[in-house]
Amino acid sequence: MWAFLQDVHEFKQGHFARSDWQSALLLEDDFTMPNGKLLAQLKALIQARDAAIRTELKDFVNGSRIRVDL
């Protein structure tokens, strides 16, 4: 994924930093460049990200989290 993203205009021009972009999407380096990672390791990362997103969504629906993109 990172090889592809490096060719995206916003990354090439420095409008987006990889770390900021990944953090906003709850991604770790291993998601965008999983070289050498075992499938079990990636599965655990995906499951942890899924759980974090579900928690944020529940918090938002319950009113304990507010939007930060406005």
PQR file with spaces between the fields and no chain letter, atoms N, CA, C, O and H, PARSE charges and radii, in Angstrom:
ATOM       1  N    MET     1       0.822   -1.185    0.000 -0.4000 1.5000
ATOM       2  CA   MET     1       0.000    0.000    0.000 -0.0000 2.0000
ATOM       3  C    MET     1       0.875    1.261    0.000  0.5500 1.7000
ATOM       4  O    MET     1       0.578    2.227   -0.703 -0.5500 1.4000
ATOM       5  N    TRP     2       1.946    1.244    0.788 -0.4000 1.5000
ATOM       6  CA   TRP     2       2.772    2.447    0.862 -0.0000 2.0000
ATOM       7  C    TRP     2       3.437    2.746   -0.471  0.5500 1.7000
ATOM       8  O    TRP     2       3.594    3.914   -0.827 -0.5500 1.4000
ATOM       9  H    TRP     2       2.186    0.459    1.359  0.4000 1.0000
ATOM      10  N    ALA     3       3.828    1.725   -1.212 -0.4000 1.5000
ATOM      11  CA   ALA     3       4.414    1.944   -2.539 -0.0000 2.0000
ATOM      12  C    ALA     3       3.417    2.686   -3.431  0.5500 1.7000
ATOM      13  O    ALA     3       3.808    3.562   -4.202 -0.5500 1.4000
ATOM      14  H    ALA     3       3.700    0.776   -0.922  0.4000 1.0000
ATOM      15  N    PHE     4       2.145    2.343   -3.331 -0.4000 1.5000
ATOM      16  CA   PHE     4       1.110    3.032   -4.093 -0.0000 2.0000
ATOM      17  C    PHE     4       0.920    4.459   -3.576  0.5500 1.7000
ATOM      18  O    PHE     4       0.879    5.405   -4.363 -0.5500 1.4000
ATOM      19  H    PHE     4       1.827    1.631   -2.704  0.4000 1.0000
ATOM      20  N    LEU     5       0.804    4.613   -2.269 -0.4000 1.5000
ATOM      21  CA   LEU     5       0.535    5.937   -1.695 -0.0000 2.0000
ATOM      22  C    LEU     5       1.650    6.938   -1.981  0.5500 1.7000
ATOM      23  O    LEU     5       1.395    8.139   -2.078 -0.5500 1.4000
ATOM      24  H    LEU     5       0.838    3.844   -1.630  0.4000 1.0000
ATOM      25  N    GLN     6       2.863    6.461   -2.113 -0.4000 1.5000
ATOM      26  CA   GLN     6       3.969    7.367   -2.414 -0.0000 2.0000
ATOM      27  C    GLN     6       3.789    8.052   -3.761  0.5500 1.7000
ATOM      28  O    GLN     6       4.352    9.122   -3.996 -0.5500 1.4000
ATOM      29  H    GLN     6       3.071    5.486   -2.034  0.4000 1.0000
ATOM      30  N    ASP     7       3.013    7.447   -4.639 -0.4000 1.5000
ATOM      31  CA   ASP     7       2.748    8.044   -5.945 -0.0000 2.0000
ATOM      32  C    ASP     7       1.503    8.916   -5.964  0.5500 1.7000
ATOM      33  O    ASP     7       1.209    9.541   -6.983 -0.5500 1.4000
ATOM      34  H    ASP     7       2.556    6.578   -4.449  0.4000 1.0000
ATOM      35  N    VAL     8       0.767    8.971   -4.864 -0.4000 1.5000
ATOM      36  CA   VAL     8      -0.418    9.816   -4.772 -0.0000 2.0000
ATOM      37  C    VAL     8       0.029   11.272   -4.622  0.5500 1.7000
ATOM      38  O    VAL     8       0.918   11.575   -3.826 -0.5500 1.4000
ATOM      39  H    VAL     8       1.006    8.463   -4.037  0.4000 1.0000
ATOM      40  N    HIS     9      -0.584   12.154   -5.378 -0.4000 1.5000
ATOM      41  CA   HIS     9      -0.185   13.563   -5.457 -0.0000 2.0000
ATOM      42  C    HIS     9      -0.013   14.209   -4.080  0.5500 1.7000
ATOM      43  O    HIS     9       0.994   14.873   -3.834 -0.5500 1.4000
ATOM      44  H    HIS     9      -1.306   11.908   -6.024  0.4000 1.0000
ATOM      45  N    GLU    10      -0.970   14.025   -3.194 -0.4000 1.5000
ATOM      46  CA   GLU    10      -0.918   14.688   -1.888 -0.0000 2.0000
ATOM      47  C    GLU    10       0.283   14.241   -1.062  0.5500 1.7000
ATOM      48  O    GLU    10       0.858   15.040   -0.322 -0.5500 1.4000
ATOM      49  H    GLU    10      -1.788   13.486   -3.394  0.4000 1.0000
ATOM      50  N    PHE    11       0.660   12.993   -1.180 -0.4000 1.5000
ATOM      51  CA   PHE    11       1.844   12.517   -0.462 -0.0000 2.0000
ATOM      52  C    PHE    11       3.114   13.011   -1.147  0.5500 1.7000
ATOM      53  O    PHE    11       4.067   13.415   -0.481 -0.5500 1.4000
ATOM      54  H    PHE    11       0.193   12.344   -1.781  0.4000 1.0000
ATOM      55  N    LYS    12       3.125   12.980   -2.470 -0.4000 1.5000
ATOM      56  CA   LYS    12       4.296   13.462   -3.213 -0.0000 2.0000
ATOM      57  C    LYS    12       4.586   14.930   -2.912  0.5500 1.7000
ATOM      58  O    LYS    12       5.741   15.330   -2.772 -0.5500 1.4000
ATOM      59  H    LYS    12       2.350   12.653   -3.011  0.4000 1.0000
ATOM      60  N    GLN    13       3.526   15.722   -2.814 -0.4000 1.5000
ATOM      61  CA   GLN    13       3.674   17.156   -2.594 -0.0000 2.0000
ATOM      62  C    GLN    13       3.868   17.510   -1.114  0.5500 1.7000
ATOM      63  O    GLN    13       4.102   18.672   -0.782 -0.5500 1.4000
ATOM      64  H    GLN    13       2.587   15.397   -2.928  0.4000 1.0000
ATOM      65  N    GLY    14       3.773   16.539   -0.250 -0.4000 1.5000
ATOM      66  CA   GLY    14       3.964   16.792    1.180 -0.0000 2.0000
ATOM      67  C    GLY    14       2.739   17.343    1.872  0.5500 1.7000
ATOM      68  O    GLY    14       2.843   17.858    2.986 -0.5500 1.4000
ATOM      69  H    GLY    14       3.583   15.595   -0.520  0.4000 1.0000
ATOM      70  N    HIS    15       1.564   17.249    1.234 -0.4000 1.5000
ATOM      71  CA   HIS    15       0.328   17.728    1.861 -0.0000 2.0000
ATOM      72  C    HIS    15      -0.109   16.809    2.997  0.5500 1.7000
ATOM      73  O    HIS    15      -0.710   17.256    3.974 -0.5500 1.4000
ATOM      74  H    HIS    15       1.480   16.831    0.329  0.4000 1.0000
ATOM      75  N    PHE    16       0.199   15.522    2.857 -0.4000 1.5000
ATOM      76  CA   PHE    16      -0.120   14.539    3.886 -0.0000 2.0000
ATOM      77  C    PHE    16       1.168   13.889    4.353  0.5500 1.7000
ATOM      78  O    PHE    16       2.028   13.537    3.545 -0.5500 1.4000
ATOM      79  H    PHE    16       0.688   15.159    2.064  0.4000 1.0000
ATOM      80  N    ALA    17       1.293   13.736    5.638 -0.4000 1.5000
ATOM      81  CA   ALA    17       2.400   12.962    6.201 -0.0000 2.0000
ATOM      82  C    ALA    17       1.887   11.549    6.455  0.5500 1.7000
ATOM      83  O    ALA    17       0.765   11.353    6.922 -0.5500 1.4000
ATOM      84  H    ALA    17       0.595   14.021    6.294  0.4000 1.0000
ATOM      85  N    ARG    18       2.710   10.593    6.147 -0.4000 1.5000
ATOM      86  CA   ARG    18       2.282    9.201    6.314 -0.0000 2.0000
ATOM      87  C    ARG    18       1.784    8.932    7.732  0.5500 1.7000
ATOM      88  O    ARG    18       0.722    8.337    7.912 -0.5500 1.4000
ATOM      89  H    ARG    18       3.621   10.752    5.767  0.4000 1.0000
ATOM      90  N    SER    19       2.530    9.359    8.724 -0.4000 1.5000
ATOM      91  CA   SER    19       2.152    9.079   10.116 -0.0000 2.0000
ATOM      92  C    SER    19       0.831    9.733   10.497  0.5500 1.7000
ATOM      93  O    SER    19       0.016    9.119   11.185 -0.5500 1.4000
ATOM      94  H    SER    19       3.393    9.843    8.578  0.4000 1.0000
ATOM      95  N    ASP    20       0.609   10.967   10.060 -0.4000 1.5000
ATOM      96  CA   ASP    20      -0.652   11.653   10.358 -0.0000 2.0000
ATOM      97  C    ASP    20      -1.823   10.958    9.678  0.5500 1.7000
ATOM      98  O    ASP    20      -2.875   10.757   10.283 -0.5500 1.4000
ATOM      99  H    ASP    20       1.272   11.466    9.500  0.4000 1.0000
ATOM     100  N    TRP    21      -1.630   10.593    8.412 -0.4000 1.5000
ATOM     101  CA   TRP    21      -2.681    9.931    7.642 -0.0000 2.0000
ATOM     102  C    TRP    21      -3.034    8.584    8.285  0.5500 1.7000
ATOM     103  O    TRP    21      -4.207    8.253    8.451 -0.5500 1.4000
ATOM     104  H    TRP    21      -0.775   10.757    7.920  0.4000 1.0000
ATOM     105  N    GLN    22      -2.008    7.824    8.638 -0.4000 1.5000
ATOM     106  CA   GLN    22      -2.243    6.533    9.269 -0.0000 2.0000
ATOM     107  C    GLN    22      -2.938    6.691   10.610  0.5500 1.7000
ATOM     108  O    GLN    22      -3.862    5.936   10.915 -0.5500 1.4000
ATOM     109  H    GLN    22      -1.055    8.093    8.503  0.4000 1.0000
ATOM     110  N    SER    23      -2.520    7.644   11.408 -0.4000 1.5000
ATOM     111  CA   SER    23      -3.143    7.855   12.719 -0.0000 2.0000
ATOM     112  C    SER    23      -4.618    8.205   12.590  0.5500 1.7000
ATOM     113  O    SER    23      -5.447    7.730   13.365 -0.5500 1.4000
ATOM     114  H    SER    23      -1.770    8.257   11.160  0.4000 1.0000
ATOM     115  N    ALA    24      -4.938    9.034   11.612 -0.4000 1.5000
ATOM     116  CA   ALA    24      -6.334    9.433   11.407 -0.0000 2.0000
ATOM     117  C    ALA    24      -7.217    8.246   11.046  0.5500 1.7000
ATOM     118  O    ALA    24      -8.417    8.250   11.320 -0.5500 1.4000
ATOM     119  H    ALA    24      -4.264    9.420   10.983  0.4000 1.0000
ATOM     120  N    LEU    25      -6.621    7.235   10.433 -0.4000 1.5000
ATOM     121  CA   LEU    25      -7.378    6.053   10.017 -0.0000 2.0000
ATOM     122  C    LEU    25      -7.144    4.848   10.931  0.5500 1.7000
ATOM     123  O    LEU    25      -7.541    3.728   10.610 -0.5500 1.4000
ATOM     124  H    LEU    25      -5.647    7.232   10.210  0.4000 1.0000
ATOM     125  N    LEU    26      -6.496    5.089   12.071 -0.4000 1.5000
ATOM     126  CA   LEU    26      -6.157    4.029   13.025 -0.0000 2.0000
ATOM     127  C    LEU    26      -5.345    2.917   12.366  0.5500 1.7000
ATOM     128  O    LEU    26      -5.584    1.732   12.601 -0.5500 1.4000
ATOM     129  H    LEU    26      -6.174    5.999   12.332  0.4000 1.0000
ATOM     130  N    LEU    27      -4.393    3.313   11.549 -0.4000 1.5000
ATOM     131  CA   LEU    27      -3.519    2.366   10.867 -0.0000 2.0000
ATOM     132  C    LEU    27      -2.117    2.430   11.472  0.5500 1.7000
ATOM     133  O    LEU    27      -1.670    3.482   11.930 -0.5500 1.4000
ATOM     134  H    LEU    27      -4.199    4.275   11.358  0.4000 1.0000
ATOM     135  N    GLU    28      -1.452    1.313   11.465 -0.4000 1.5000
ATOM     136  CA   GLU    28      -0.053    1.259   11.878 -0.0000 2.0000
ATOM     137  C    GLU    28       0.800    1.043   10.636  0.5500 1.7000
ATOM     138  O    GLU    28       0.280    0.724    9.566 -0.5500 1.4000
ATOM     139  H    GLU    28      -1.815    0.459   11.093  0.4000 1.0000
ATOM     140  N    ASP    29       2.094    1.216   10.779 -0.4000 1.5000
ATOM     141  CA   ASP    29       3.005    1.006    9.654 -0.0000 2.0000
ATOM     142  C    ASP    29       2.813   -0.365    9.012  0.5500 1.7000
ATOM     143  O    ASP    29       2.934   -0.519    7.796 -0.5500 1.4000
ATOM     144  H    ASP    29       2.516    1.475   11.647  0.4000 1.0000
ATOM     145  N    ASP    30       2.515   -1.352    9.846 -0.4000 1.5000
ATOM     146  CA   ASP    30       2.367   -2.709    9.328 -0.0000 2.0000
ATOM     147  C    ASP    30       1.176   -2.863    8.379  0.5500 1.7000
ATOM     148  O    ASP    30       1.135   -3.813    7.598 -0.5500 1.4000
ATOM     149  H    ASP    30       2.418   -1.227   10.833  0.4000 1.0000
ATOM     150  N    PHE    31       0.222   -1.957    8.435 -0.4000 1.5000
ATOM     151  CA   PHE    31      -0.899   -2.001    7.495 -0.0000 2.0000
ATOM     152  C    PHE    31      -0.473   -1.499    6.115  0.5500 1.7000
ATOM     153  O    PHE    31      -0.891   -2.046    5.095 -0.5500 1.4000
ATOM     154  H    PHE    31       0.256   -1.185    9.070  0.4000 1.0000
ATOM     155  N    THR    32       0.342   -0.479    6.090 -0.4000 1.5000
ATOM     156  CA   THR    32       0.712    0.109    4.806 -0.0000 2.0000
ATOM     157  C    THR    32       1.993   -0.482    4.229  0.5500 1.7000
ATOM     158  O    THR    32       2.271   -0.324    3.040 -0.5500 1.4000
ATOM     159  H    THR    32       0.682   -0.035    6.919  0.4000 1.0000
ATOM     160  N    MET    33       2.777   -1.165    5.071 -0.4000 1.5000
ATOM     161  CA   MET    33       3.977   -1.843    4.573 -0.0000 2.0000
ATOM     162  C    MET    33       4.203   -3.097    5.429  0.5500 1.7000
ATOM     163  O    MET    33       5.050   -3.105    6.322 -0.5500 1.4000
ATOM     164  H    MET    33       2.552   -1.293    6.037  0.4000 1.0000
ATOM     165  N    PRO    34       3.434   -4.154    5.143 -0.5600 1.5000
ATOM     166  CA   PRO    34       3.475   -5.351    5.991  0.2800 2.0000
ATOM     167  C    PRO    34       4.618   -6.314    5.681  0.5500 1.7000
ATOM     168  O    PRO    34       4.546   -7.488    6.046 -0.5500 1.4000
ATOM     169  N    ASN    35       5.652   -5.847    5.026 -0.4000 1.5000
ATOM     170  CA   ASN    35       6.762   -6.710    4.618 -0.0000 2.0000
ATOM     171  C    ASN    35       7.277   -7.533    5.799  0.5500 1.7000
ATOM     172  O    ASN    35       7.606   -6.990    6.854 -0.5500 1.4000
ATOM     173  H    ASN    35       5.710   -4.894    4.730  0.4000 1.0000
ATOM     174  N    GLY    36       7.340   -8.842    5.607 -0.4000 1.5000
ATOM     175  CA   GLY    36       7.901   -9.721    6.620 -0.0000 2.0000
ATOM     176  C    GLY    36       6.960  -10.093    7.744  0.5500 1.7000
ATOM     177  O    GLY    36       7.338  -10.869    8.622 -0.5500 1.4000
ATOM     178  H    GLY    36       7.072   -9.283    4.751  0.4000 1.0000
ATOM     179  N    LYS    37       5.757   -9.571    7.748 -0.4000 1.5000
ATOM     180  CA   LYS    37       4.804   -9.896    8.818 -0.0000 2.0000
ATOM     181  C    LYS    37       4.080  -11.192    8.489  0.5500 1.7000
ATOM     182  O    LYS    37       3.768  -11.473    7.332 -0.5500 1.4000
ATOM     183  H    LYS    37       5.450   -8.941    7.035  0.4000 1.0000
ATOM     184  N    LEU    38       3.824  -11.961    9.508 -0.4000 1.5000
ATOM     185  CA   LEU    38       3.068  -13.194    9.343 -0.0000 2.0000
ATOM     186  C    LEU    38       1.578  -12.870    9.267  0.5500 1.7000
ATOM     187  O    LEU    38       1.118  -11.864    9.806 -0.5500 1.4000
ATOM     188  H    LEU    38       4.077  -11.734   10.448  0.4000 1.0000
ATOM     189  N    LEU    39       0.848  -13.728    8.597 -0.4000 1.5000
ATOM     190  CA   LEU    39      -0.588  -13.530    8.458 -0.0000 2.0000
ATOM     191  C    LEU    39      -1.261  -13.433    9.827  0.5500 1.7000
ATOM     192  O    LEU    39      -2.174  -12.627   10.011 -0.5500 1.4000
ATOM     193  H    LEU    39       1.222  -14.545    8.158  0.4000 1.0000
ATOM     194  N    ALA    40      -0.826  -14.231   10.770 -0.4000 1.5000
ATOM     195  CA   ALA    40      -1.408  -14.187   12.118 -0.0000 2.0000
ATOM     196  C    ALA    40      -1.172  -12.828   12.774  0.5500 1.7000
ATOM     197  O    ALA    40      -2.046  -12.320   13.477 -0.5500 1.4000
ATOM     198  H    ALA    40      -0.085  -14.885   10.620  0.4000 1.0000
ATOM     199  N    GLN    41      -0.001  -12.238   12.549 -0.4000 1.5000
ATOM     200  CA   GLN    41       0.286  -10.905   13.107 -0.0000 2.0000
ATOM     201  C    GLN    41      -0.628   -9.857   12.483  0.5500 1.7000
ATOM     202  O    GLN    41      -1.168   -8.999   13.182 -0.5500 1.4000
ATOM     203  H    GLN    41       0.708  -12.651   11.977  0.4000 1.0000
ATOM     204  N    LEU    42      -0.796   -9.929   11.176 -0.4000 1.5000
ATOM     205  CA   LEU    42      -1.666   -8.970   10.491 -0.0000 2.0000
ATOM     206  C    LEU    42      -3.118   -9.149   10.924  0.5500 1.7000
ATOM     207  O    LEU    42      -3.849   -8.173   11.092 -0.5500 1.4000
ATOM     208  H    LEU    42      -0.357  -10.626   10.609  0.4000 1.0000
ATOM     209  N    LYS    43      -3.522  -10.386   11.102 -0.4000 1.5000
ATOM     210  CA   LYS    43      -4.896  -10.655   11.554 -0.0000 2.0000
ATOM     211  C    LYS    43      -5.128  -10.024   12.929  0.5500 1.7000
ATOM     212  O    LYS    43      -6.175   -9.422   13.165 -0.5500 1.4000
ATOM     213  H    LYS    43      -2.928  -11.178   10.966  0.4000 1.0000
ATOM     214  N    ALA    44      -4.168  -10.159   13.827 -0.4000 1.5000
ATOM     215  CA   ALA    44      -4.290   -9.565   15.164 -0.0000 2.0000
ATOM     216  C    ALA    44      -4.369   -8.045   15.074  0.5500 1.7000
ATOM     217  O    ALA    44      -5.145   -7.426   15.802 -0.5500 1.4000
ATOM     218  H    ALA    44      -3.317  -10.648   13.635  0.4000 1.0000
ATOM     219  N    LEU    45      -3.584   -7.436   14.200 -0.4000 1.5000
ATOM     220  CA   LEU    45      -3.627   -5.982   14.015 -0.0000 2.0000
ATOM     221  C    LEU    45      -4.991   -5.540   13.477  0.5500 1.7000
ATOM     222  O    LEU    45      -5.554   -4.541   13.924 -0.5500 1.4000
ATOM     223  H    LEU    45      -2.953   -7.938   13.608  0.4000 1.0000
ATOM     224  N    ILE    46      -5.504   -6.290   12.524 -0.4000 1.5000
ATOM     225  CA   ILE    46      -6.812   -5.967   11.944 -0.0000 2.0000
ATOM     226  C    ILE    46      -7.904   -6.083   13.002  0.5500 1.7000
ATOM     227  O    ILE    46      -8.791   -5.232   13.080 -0.5500 1.4000
ATOM     228  H    ILE    46      -5.046   -7.102   12.160  0.4000 1.0000
ATOM     229  N    GLN    47      -7.842   -7.118   13.803 -0.4000 1.5000
ATOM     230  CA   GLN    47      -8.843   -7.297   14.856 -0.0000 2.0000
ATOM     231  C    GLN    47      -8.771   -6.186   15.902  0.5500 1.7000
ATOM     232  O    GLN    47      -9.803   -5.716   16.381 -0.5500 1.4000
ATOM     233  H    GLN    47      -7.122   -7.809   13.740  0.4000 1.0000
ATOM     234  N    ALA    48      -7.569   -5.772   16.251 -0.4000 1.5000
ATOM     235  CA   ALA    48      -7.410   -4.679   17.223 -0.0000 2.0000
ATOM     236  C    ALA    48      -7.946   -3.370   16.642  0.5500 1.7000
ATOM     237  O    ALA    48      -8.605   -2.604   17.346 -0.5500 1.4000
ATOM     238  H    ALA    48      -6.731   -6.154   15.862  0.4000 1.0000
ATOM     239  N    ARG    49      -7.671   -3.113   15.372 -0.4000 1.5000
ATOM     240  CA   ARG    49      -8.179   -1.897   14.716 -0.0000 2.0000
ATOM     241  C    ARG    49      -9.695   -1.936   14.646  0.5500 1.7000
ATOM     242  O    ARG    49     -10.352   -0.927   14.902 -0.5500 1.4000
ATOM     243  H    ARG    49      -7.137   -3.736   14.801  0.4000 1.0000
ATOM     244  N    ASP    50     -10.255   -3.079   14.306 -0.4000 1.5000
ATOM     245  CA   ASP    50     -11.703   -3.238   14.240 -0.0000 2.0000
ATOM     246  C    ASP    50     -12.341   -2.931   15.598  0.5500 1.7000
ATOM     247  O    ASP    50     -13.349   -2.229   15.673 -0.5500 1.4000
ATOM     248  H    ASP    50      -9.721   -3.899   14.098  0.4000 1.0000
ATOM     249  N    ALA    51     -11.753   -3.456   16.656 -0.4000 1.5000
ATOM     250  CA   ALA    51     -12.270   -3.217   18.005 -0.0000 2.0000
ATOM     251  C    ALA    51     -12.199   -1.736   18.368  0.5500 1.7000
ATOM     252  O    ALA    51     -13.133   -1.199   18.964 -0.5500 1.4000
ATOM     253  H    ALA    51     -10.934   -4.026   16.596  0.4000 1.0000
ATOM     254  N    ALA    52     -11.099   -1.075   18.013 -0.4000 1.5000
ATOM     255  CA   ALA    52     -10.951    0.354   18.322 -0.0000 2.0000
ATOM     256  C    ALA    52     -11.982    1.182   17.558  0.5500 1.7000
ATOM     257  O    ALA    52     -12.561    2.116   18.114 -0.5500 1.4000
ATOM     258  H    ALA    52     -10.340   -1.511   17.529  0.4000 1.0000
ATOM     259  N    ILE    53     -12.212    0.852   16.307 -0.4000 1.5000
ATOM     260  CA   ILE    53     -13.198    1.590   15.511 -0.0000 2.0000
ATOM     261  C    ILE    53     -14.600    1.367   16.066  0.5500 1.7000
ATOM     262  O    ILE    53     -15.390    2.307   16.154 -0.5500 1.4000
ATOM     263  H    ILE    53     -11.742    0.093   15.856  0.4000 1.0000
ATOM     264  N    ARG    54     -14.908    0.141   16.437 -0.4000 1.5000
ATOM     265  CA   ARG    54     -16.228   -0.156   17.007 -0.0000 2.0000
ATOM     266  C    ARG    54     -16.442    0.611   18.310  0.5500 1.7000
ATOM     267  O    ARG    54     -17.534    1.122   18.560 -0.5500 1.4000
ATOM     268  H    ARG    54     -14.266   -0.622   16.365  0.4000 1.0000
ATOM     269  N    THR    55     -15.406    0.691   19.133 -0.4000 1.5000
ATOM     270  CA   THR    55     -15.505    1.442   20.393 -0.0000 2.0000
ATOM     271  C    THR    55     -15.758    2.916   20.116  0.5500 1.7000
ATOM     272  O    THR    55     -16.614    3.528   20.755 -0.5500 1.4000
ATOM     273  H    THR    55     -14.519    0.276   18.930  0.4000 1.0000
ATOM     274  N    GLU    56     -15.018    3.495   19.164 -0.4000 1.5000
ATOM     275  CA   GLU    56     -15.233    4.900   18.817 -0.0000 2.0000
ATOM     276  C    GLU    56     -16.644    5.136   18.297  0.5500 1.7000
ATOM     277  O    GLU    56     -17.272    6.140   18.633 -0.5500 1.4000
ATOM     278  H    GLU    56     -14.322    2.998   18.645  0.4000 1.0000
ATOM     279  N    LEU    57     -17.140    4.223   17.484 -0.4000 1.5000
ATOM     280  CA   LEU    57     -18.486    4.364   16.945 -0.0000 2.0000
ATOM     281  C    LEU    57     -19.531    4.287   18.049  0.5500 1.7000
ATOM     282  O    LEU    57     -20.469    5.084   18.067 -0.5500 1.4000
ATOM     283  H    LEU    57     -16.630    3.408   17.210  0.4000 1.0000
ATOM     284  N    LYS    58     -19.384    3.341   18.970 -0.4000 1.5000
ATOM     285  CA   LYS    58     -20.315    3.247   20.102 -0.0000 2.0000
ATOM     286  C    LYS    58     -20.275    4.523   20.932  0.5500 1.7000
ATOM     287  O    LYS    58     -21.317    5.042   21.331 -0.5500 1.4000
ATOM     288  H    LYS    58     -18.622    2.694   18.956  0.4000 1.0000
ATOM     289  N    ASP    59     -19.077    5.026   21.190 -0.4000 1.5000
ATOM     290  CA   ASP    59     -18.940    6.263   21.959 -0.0000 2.0000
ATOM     291  C    ASP    59     -19.625    7.425   21.252  0.5500 1.7000
ATOM     292  O    ASP    59     -20.272    8.249   21.899 -0.5500 1.4000
ATOM     293  H    ASP    59     -18.231    4.604   20.866  0.4000 1.0000
ATOM     294  N    PHE    60     -19.492    7.498   19.949 -0.4000 1.5000
ATOM     295  CA   PHE    60     -20.117    8.569   19.185 -0.0000 2.0000
ATOM     296  C    PHE    60     -21.635    8.454   19.254  0.5500 1.7000
ATOM     297  O    PHE    60     -22.324    9.450   19.475 -0.5500 1.4000
ATOM     298  H    PHE    60     -18.966    6.829   19.423  0.4000 1.0000
ATOM     299  N    VAL    61     -22.152    7.257   19.069 -0.4000 1.5000
ATOM     300  CA   VAL    61     -23.600    7.047   19.104 -0.0000 2.0000
ATOM     301  C    VAL    61     -24.146    7.360   20.488  0.5500 1.7000
ATOM     302  O    VAL    61     -25.239    7.913   20.609 -0.5500 1.4000
ATOM     303  H    VAL    61     -21.592    6.448   18.889  0.4000 1.0000
ATOM     304  N    ASN    62     -23.405    7.015   21.527 -0.4000 1.5000
ATOM     305  CA   ASN    62     -23.835    7.278   22.900 -0.0000 2.0000
ATOM     306  C    ASN    62     -23.650    8.732   23.319  0.5500 1.7000
ATOM     307  O    ASN    62     -24.119    9.132   24.384 -0.5500 1.4000
ATOM     308  H    ASN    62     -22.517    6.566   21.428  0.4000 1.0000
ATOM     309  N    GLY    63     -22.977    9.522   22.498 -0.4000 1.5000
ATOM     310  CA   GLY    63     -22.785   10.933   22.789 -0.0000 2.0000
ATOM     311  C    GLY    63     -21.559   11.260   23.612  0.5500 1.7000
ATOM     312  O    GLY    63     -21.375   12.412   24.005 -0.5500 1.4000
ATOM     313  H    GLY    63     -22.596    9.197   21.633  0.4000 1.0000
ATOM     314  N    SER    64     -20.710   10.275   23.885 -0.4000 1.5000
ATOM     315  CA   SER    64     -19.514   10.556   24.679 -0.0000 2.0000
ATOM     316  C    SER    64     -18.309   10.898   23.820  0.5500 1.7000
ATOM     317  O    SER    64     -17.223   11.138   24.348 -0.5500 1.4000
ATOM     318  H    SER    64     -20.859    9.339   23.566  0.4000 1.0000
ATOM     319  N    ARG    65     -18.484   10.924   22.501 -0.4000 1.5000
ATOM     320  CA   ARG    65     -17.409   11.302   21.577 -0.0000 2.0000
ATOM     321  C    ARG    65     -18.017   12.270   20.568  0.5500 1.7000
ATOM     322  O    ARG    65     -19.137   12.073   20.096 -0.5500 1.4000
ATOM     323  H    ARG    65     -19.366   10.729   22.073  0.4000 1.0000
ATOM     324  N    ILE    66     -17.272   13.306   20.249 -0.4000 1.5000
ATOM     325  CA   ILE    66     -17.767   14.267   19.278 -0.0000 2.0000
ATOM     326  C    ILE    66     -16.923   14.199   18.006  0.5500 1.7000
ATOM     327  O    ILE    66     -15.791   13.717   18.019 -0.5500 1.4000
ATOM     328  H    ILE    66     -16.362   13.466   20.633  0.4000 1.0000
ATOM     329  N    ARG    67     -17.490   14.684   16.924 -0.4000 1.5000
ATOM     330  CA   ARG    67     -16.771   14.705   15.653 -0.0000 2.0000
ATOM     331  C    ARG    67     -15.595   15.679   15.743  0.5500 1.7000
ATOM     332  O    ARG    67     -15.688   16.737   16.365 -0.5500 1.4000
ATOM     333  H    ARG    67     -18.410   15.076   16.913  0.4000 1.0000
ATOM     334  N    VAL    68     -14.510   15.301   15.120 -0.4000 1.5000
ATOM     335  CA   VAL    68     -13.328   16.172   15.115 -0.0000 2.0000
ATOM     336  C    VAL    68     -13.035   16.700   13.715  0.5500 1.7000
ATOM     337  O    VAL    68     -12.070   17.439   13.518 -0.5500 1.4000
ATOM     338  H    VAL    68     -14.433   14.442   14.615  0.4000 1.0000
ATOM     339  N    ASP    69     -13.856   16.329   12.752 -0.4000 1.5000
ATOM     340  CA   ASP    69     -13.605   16.744   11.378 -0.0000 2.0000
ATOM     341  C    ASP    69     -14.339   18.010   10.982  0.5500 1.7000
ATOM     342  O    ASP    69     -14.253   18.439    9.832 -0.5500 1.4000
ATOM     343  H    ASP    69     -14.640   15.729   12.911  0.4000 1.0000
ATOM     344  N    LEU    70     -15.039   18.599   11.887 -0.4000 1.5000
ATOM     345  CA   LEU    70     -15.778   19.830   11.571 -0.0000 2.0000
ATOM     346  C    LEU    70     -15.013   21.068   11.958  0.5500 1.7000
ATOM     347  O    LEU    70     -15.497   22.181   11.757 -0.5500 1.4000
ATOM     348  H    LEU    70     -15.109   18.251   12.822  0.4000 1.0000
